[in-house]
Amino acid sequence: MTTVMVQIPKTPTPLSPAPRSVPTSADVARLAGVSRATVSYVLNNTSAVRISEPTRRRVHEAAKELGYVPHAAARSLRAGHSRMVLMPAPSIPVGPLYSQFISELQWALGRLDYTVVQYGSVGLQGDEAARAWAELRPVAVLVPGTGLGPQGVSLLRRSGARAVVTLAPEPVEGAHALLMDHAGVGHCAGAHLYARGRRRIGVVVPEEAGLESFSLPRLAGVRRALHGTDATLTELPLAYEEQAAVKLAARWRDLGLDAVFAYNDEYAMLLMHALQEEGVRVPEDTAVIGADDLLLGRLLRPRLSTVHIELPSGRDLAELVDRAVREPGTATETHTVLGATVVHRDSS
């Protein structure tokens, strides 16, 4: 018996499509019917060359159709610096007020053709953090809070950062400074409570790590407002937890306080709820004031008195960064920001 081997041909494996080539500025120029230089001027928002609006529109439409975006590294080489503005992510929880400010700043920097990058430097502090930031070669660094010293500023500048801006209570040598006057916030609150006839005033000091640079100046501001008067001040350490507020409220009558500045609106709402549950009347027994002027505070009953805080304009800060990038040899600037005014409502 003869065995015949029949070989069945395998189904050919479908070939993967060839990778599409990355579109270039030359492709955009051909599709738009303009020169590569014109494409560069339009997509890099160059203001030194006048380009008609129809031409700009044609270039943008061609770039969108081809999926072309400028190469950031190549653009940095041509300009001699990047367009990256680095913002270290805050190491502490930030409230709605600060988040709104950051959003406005990012929008304003984007309008000036900068790319904003938030950097999460977990566990890094001071000059060590500055070294990690410098590795990314940002053209500017915006540093919230304290910790960065003159050596860190110098390191960032040597790595190519044309602008280093700090948002802190004290200036740092070599950096532009936006001084955050948190003592003024506390002073407003303390003066308001005293003017309302309150003499035994408590001040909430958050126990959360990292808030000291805000809470301690606010405490000092209240102390300054009450200095030389017949009022007393009691520090009230408090964690941002419901149970911690309940425990504080349970011993409120023993403390004998008739008013409290609760650091900000969030702590004020937490404590006010606990006080009301304990049967402490607001404001009859205890006046309460917060800070930040959050919408939710206006919806409470009683409506929450607060210190309205005027943060720097994101647009103004973006223009400061842009000016420092374009004129890196100019002297550093120091601006005091964080205007504070009391908004008197029902809780005080």
Protein Blocks (a to p, Z undefined) as FASTA:
>chain_A
ZZdddddddddddddddddddddfklmmmmnopafklmmmmmnopakbccdfklmmmmmm
mmmmnopacdfklmmmmnopafbdcddddfbdcdfklmmmmmmmmmmmmmnopacddddd
ehiahjlmmmmmmmnopabdcdehehiafklmmmmmmnopabdcdddfbdcehiacdddd
fklmmmmmmmmmmmnopabdcddddfbghilmmmmmmmmmmmmmmgoiabdcdddddddd
fklmmmmmmmmmmnopabdcehiamlmmmmmmmmmmnopacfklpccddehjaaklmmpc
cdddddddddddfklmmmmmmmmmmmmmbccddddehiadddddfkZZ
